[in-house]
Amino acid sequence: MATVTASPERAVTLPHVHIRPAKGLLDLELSSLWHYRELIYILVWRDVTVRYKQTLLGITWAMFQPVATMLIFTAVFSVMGKIPSEGFPYPVFLYAGLLSWFYVSQALSRGGSSLVGEASLISKVYFPRLILPLAATIAPLVDLLLAFVAFIGLMAWFEVLPTWRILLLPLFAGLAAIVTLSGGLWISALYVKYRDVGHILPMFIQLWMFVSPVLYPVNKVPEAWRGLYAVNPVVSVIEGFRWALIPGFQVDFAIFLPSVGIVFVVLVGGLVYFRSMERTFADVI
């Protein structure tokens, strides 16, 4: 039987993808995120377009929700509850806190359910699973930007002019993204194995808002509790947003140290735990 041999001119070199197990707990393969950067963009764009597809108000929902919440909370906690706002208009004080809180709550909720929500994709195609909670953290930044536009209008209404500190707002937005990503890594990995996490997460987020300085200033917290209170990673995010957006707002930057320290400990721990559980996601989910 004759043997046909392809000539060197017609030989085709196909690309090879090597999939190997992790070498250890610290083998995080973060560089693979760059190789799959187009997938991150596609997932983020899909989440943004699907969220506002076939809606009556479209992207203005991102403005309507925080504005409506601000009006209701102002009536309840400022007009009737007489909660102080450190000498600033309470709607401006409140909205600056809601601006950061809505992003954190939405990103954490989406990131926590990102793996279970993409079960069919995970079970069929290989890609770094870290992409899913990362994309879920990035997508709500669009809502944050739109809500910020509404805040500019609120500042104009109360004749509050921003200062140079507003230029540092992206720094605190990045800190908020790190906070939500670190929490999303733990929650999403646990959600794959324990489905009751999906029931606990909304309640946890709701309770978390009331133990964070969204509705009230930090100085209303008793002095003896402020050290423990500062461990809450959202405290630095909310206070940072208010410091950057409200002229004359003062903040004790000492509360940032324990808060930021906890964030990076949780982030590193979340990356290690997520990576150790990643190999079982397709089987368990």
Secondary structure as GFF3:
##gff-version 3
##sequence-region A 1 285
A	DSSP	three_ten_helix	8	10	.	.	.	ID=ss1
A	DSSP	alpha_helix	32	35	.	.	.	ID=ss2
A	DSSP	alpha_helix	37	52	.	.	.	ID=ss3
A	DSSP	three_ten_helix	58	60	.	.	.	ID=ss4
A	DSSP	alpha_helix	61	73	.	.	.	ID=ss5
A	DSSP	pi_helix	74	80	.	.	.	ID=ss6
A	DSSP	alpha_helix	90	112	.	.	.	ID=ss7
A	DSSP	alpha_helix	114	117	.	.	.	ID=ss8
A	DSSP	alpha_helix	119	122	.	.	.	ID=ss9
A	DSSP	alpha_helix	131	138	.	.	.	ID=ss10
A	DSSP	alpha_helix	141	157	.	.	.	ID=ss11
A	DSSP	three_ten_helix	164	168	.	.	.	ID=ss12
A	DSSP	alpha_helix	169	193	.	.	.	ID=ss13
A	DSSP	alpha_helix	197	210	.	.	.	ID=ss14
A	DSSP	three_ten_helix	218	220	.	.	.	ID=ss15
A	DSSP	three_ten_helix	223	225	.	.	.	ID=ss16
A	DSSP	alpha_helix	226	229	.	.	.	ID=ss17
A	DSSP	alpha_helix	233	245	.	.	.	ID=ss18
A	DSSP	three_ten_helix	253	255	.	.	.	ID=ss19
A	DSSP	alpha_helix	256	278	.	.	.	ID=ss20
A	DSSP	alpha_helix	281	284	.	.	.	ID=ss21
###
